[in-house]
Amino acid sequence: MAKASSSVAAHPESGSPWVGQSIARVEDSSLLTGRGRFMDDVGVHPGTLHAAFLRSPHAHADIISIDVSQAMQAHGVVAVLDGEDVKALTSSLVVGVKAPVECWPMAVGRVRYVGEPVAIVVATDRYRAEDAVDLIDVRYAPRPAVIDPRAALRSEAPVLHDGFGGNVASDRSFRYGDPEQAFASAAHRISIDVSYPRNSCTPIETYGVVADYDPGEDAYDVLANFQGPFSIHAVLSRALKVPAIACDCARRRIPGAALASNKAYSPTSC
């Protein structure tokens, strides 16, 4: 394989040494030679437990009841928690807007999207945990769901989070310079309406966490492939009700900066 030259000349039009140039990558060697290490390659301590989630089949529904009795009796199951249990044990996650709403990593009393975690099973291995998930009986009362964001803005649309009073979570405006003058003096002015469809990310691996709790120190050692270990550190320590010094967060190789894999922090706090 030819090695790219280390000298980089400036692009003739931009004056930049990077724009328009073929730059030798430094992060591919381990992946191309089969030496990449991901969460599933991480060694764990003997007795490490595994978790599996029961997720909502509804886009919007009230949770009428959750019966975990059969799951608790399954072989190898150590614990089964629902959203109410998580709420009792932890604090609300950080909400990114100023509003009287709470953010829990699992549904509490109501589900708001298909796939939202409703219960978590902790067992001696992954397979027993997944089998026990099938034994949980959840009764739902479906609510109206709106999948068009423009329809969700209408006054008659069902409100997803009652604390907002509507479906607009945040409405902010930013102004820099003199936009009126810039438009008035522009040679051409173009307006466009864009409807962005739903899409899905395809990371090399999905989100993963290996956590170790030290009861003697009341401290947590968390290893994850989350993209922002420093930001998640404050979120975790607050949710787990421990000082920041009692929560050590580290990360593995990031399998792609994809919202579907490692930016959503809800599973971490379970």
C-alpha positions in Angstrom: 0.0 0.0 0.0 1.4 3.3 -1.0 1.9 5.8 1.8 0.6 9.3 1.3 3.1 12.1 1.3 3.5 14.0 4.6 3.9 17.3 2.8 0.7 19.2 2.0 0.6 22.1 -0.4 -2.0 24.9 -0.1 -5.0 24.6 -2.3 -4.5 27.2 -5.2 -8.0 28.6 -4.8 -8.7 28.5 -1.1 -5.2 29.1 0.2 -5.8 26.3 2.7 -3.4 23.4 3.2 -6.4 21.1 3.9 -9.3 22.0 1.5 -9.3 19.9 -1.7 -6.4 17.7 -0.5 -6.1 14.0 0.0 -5.0 13.7 3.6 -3.5 10.4 5.0 -5.9 9.0 7.7 -4.3 7.8 10.9 -7.3 6.0 12.5 -8.0 3.2 9.9 -5.1 0.8 10.5 -6.6 -1.2 13.4 -10.0 -1.4 11.7 -8.6 -2.6 8.4 -6.4 -5.2 10.0 -9.1 -6.6 12.3 -7.6 -5.2 15.4 -10.4 -2.8 16.3 -11.7 -3.2 19.8 -15.3 -2.4 20.7 -17.6 -2.8 23.7 -18.2 -6.5 23.1 -14.4 -7.0 23.2 -14.1 -5.6 26.7 -13.3 -8.1 29.4 -15.6 -8.0 32.4 -15.2 -9.2 35.9 -16.6 -12.7 36.8 -20.2 -12.3 37.9 -21.0 -9.3 35.8 -24.7 -9.1 35.2 -26.4 -8.4 31.9 -29.4 -6.2 31.1 -32.2 -6.3 28.6 -35.0 -3.9 28.0 -38.7 -4.3 27.4 -39.7 -1.5 25.0 -43.0 0.1 24.1 -44.9 -1.0 21.0 -47.0 2.2 21.1 -46.1 5.7 20.0 -48.3 7.3 22.7 -50.1 5.5 25.5 -50.7 5.4 29.2 -49.2 2.5 31.2 -52.1 1.0 33.1 -50.1 -1.8 34.8 -46.8 -3.7 34.7 -46.7 -7.3 36.1 -43.1 -8.5 36.5 -43.9 -11.4 38.8 -43.2 -14.2 36.2 -40.0 -12.5 35.1 -38.7 -12.3 38.6 -39.2 -16.0 39.0 -37.2 -16.9 35.9 -33.9 -18.7 36.3 -30.9 -16.4 36.6 -32.9 -13.1 37.0 -31.5 -10.8 39.7 -33.8 -7.8 39.4 -36.6 -6.3 37.3 -37.2 -2.5 37.4 -39.8 -0.3 35.8 -39.9 3.4 35.4 -41.4 4.0 38.8 -38.5 2.0 40.4 -35.9 4.1 38.5 -37.6 7.3 39.5 -37.5 6.3 43.2 -33.8 5.4 43.0 -32.4 8.2 40.9 -32.9 11.9 40.0 -34.3 13.3 36.8 -31.8 13.6 34.0 -30.9 17.1 32.8 -33.6 18.7 30.7 -32.1 20.9 27.9 -34.8 23.6 28.1 -36.3 25.6 30.9 -39.7 24.0 31.5 -41.5 22.2 34.3 -40.8 18.7 32.9 -38.7 15.7 34.0 -36.6 13.4 31.9 -36.3 9.8 33.0 -34.4 7.1 31.2 -37.5 4.8 31.3 -41.1 5.5 30.8 -42.9 6.7 34.0 -46.7 6.3 33.7 -46.8 7.0 30.0 -44.9 6.1 26.8 -44.1 8.7 24.2 -42.4 6.9 21.3 -42.2 3.4 19.9 -39.2 1.6 21.5 -39.2 3.7 24.7 -37.8 1.5 27.6 -40.6 0.4 29.9 -38.8 -2.2 32.0 -35.3 -3.6 32.4 -34.3 -7.1 33.4 -31.0 -7.8 35.0 -29.8 -11.4 34.9 -26.7 -13.6 35.0 -26.4 -13.5 31.2 -27.8 -11.8 28.2 -29.9 -14.7 27.0 -31.7 -15.2 30.4 -32.3 -11.4 30.6 -33.9 -11.4 27.1 -36.0 -14.5 27.8 -37.3 -12.9 31.0 -38.3 -9.7 29.1 -40.9 -11.8 27.3 -42.5 -12.7 30.6 -43.3 -9.1 31.6 -47.0 -8.3 31.1 -47.7 -4.6 30.4 -51.2 -3.2 29.9 -51.5 0.0 27.9 -54.3 2.5 27.1 -53.3 4.0 23.7 -53.5 7.7 23.2 -53.7 9.6 19.9 -50.3 9.9 18.2 -49.2 12.5 15.6 -46.2 11.7 13.3 -46.3 14.9 11.2 -44.3 17.7 13.1 -46.4 20.4 11.4 -49.6 18.7 12.6 -48.2 18.5 16.1 -48.0 22.3 16.2 -51.8 22.6 15.8 -53.7 23.7 18.9 -55.9 20.5 18.8 -52.9 18.2 18.6 -52.3 15.9 21.6 -49.6 17.3 23.9 -46.7 15.0 24.4 -45.2 16.6 27.6 -47.8 18.4 29.7 -45.2 20.8 31.2 -44.9 22.6 27.9 -48.5 23.3 27.3 -48.0 22.4 23.6 -45.6 20.5 21.4 -43.0 23.3 21.0 -40.2 22.4 23.4 -37.9 25.4 22.5 -38.4 28.4 20.3 -35.3 30.6 20.0 -34.2 33.3 17.6 -30.6 34.4 16.8 -29.6 37.6 15.1 -26.1 38.6 13.9 -25.2 41.7 12.0 -27.9 43.5 9.9 -29.9 40.9 8.0 -32.4 43.4 6.6 -29.6 45.3 4.9 -28.0 42.2 3.7 -31.2 41.0 2.0 -32.0 44.5 0.6 -28.6 44.8 -1.1 -28.4 41.1 -2.3 -28.4 40.6 -6.0 -30.7 37.6 -5.6 -33.0 36.3 -2.8 -34.2 32.7 -2.6 -36.6 31.1 -0.2 -37.2 27.4 0.2 -39.4 25.1 2.4 -37.7 21.9 3.3 -39.5 18.7 4.6 -36.8 16.5 6.2 -37.9 12.8 6.3 -37.1 10.4 9.1 -33.8 8.7 8.8 -31.8 6.1 10.6 -28.1 5.9 11.5 -26.1 2.7 10.9 -23.2 2.7 13.4 -20.6 -0.1 13.5 -22.0 -0.9 17.0 -24.8 0.4 19.1 -24.6 2.0 22.4 -22.9 0.0 25.1 -22.0 0.4 28.8 -20.0 -1.7 31.3 -20.5 -0.4 34.8 -19.0 -1.5 38.2 -20.4 -0.4 41.6 -18.2 -0.4 44.6 -20.5 -0.6 47.7 -17.6 0.2 50.1 -16.9 3.5 48.4 -20.5 4.1 47.1 -18.8 4.8 43.8 -19.3 3.9 40.1 -16.8 3.0 37.4 -18.5 3.4 34.0 -17.0 2.4 30.7 -19.0 3.4 27.6 -18.7 4.3 23.9 -20.5 7.6 24.5 -19.0 10.4 22.5 -18.8 13.0 25.4 -17.4 11.4 28.5 -17.0 14.7 30.2 -20.6 15.8 29.6 -22.1 12.5 30.6 -20.0 12.5 33.8 -22.1 15.4 35.3 -25.3 13.8 34.1 -24.6 10.5 35.7 -23.4 11.7 39.0 -26.5 13.9 39.3 -28.9 11.1 38.3 -27.2 8.6 40.6 -27.2 11.1 43.5 -23.4 10.7 44.2 -20.6 13.3 44.2 -18.8 13.7 40.9 -15.7 12.2 42.4 -17.6 9.0 43.0 -18.4 8.5 39.4 -15.6 7.6 37.0 -16.5 7.7 33.3 -14.2 6.4 30.6 -14.9 5.6 26.9 -14.0 3.1 24.3 -13.5 3.7 20.6 -16.4 5.7 19.2 -18.2 3.7 16.5 -19.3 6.8 14.5 -20.8 10.1 15.7 -24.3 8.9 15.3 -27.3 9.9 17.4 -28.5 6.3 17.2 -25.3 4.9 18.7 -23.7 7.1 21.3 -25.3 10.5 21.9 -28.5 9.4 23.6 -27.7 9.0 27.2 -30.9 7.5 28.5 -29.7 3.9 28.7 -26.6 4.9 30.7 -28.6 6.0 33.7 -30.4 2.7 34.1 
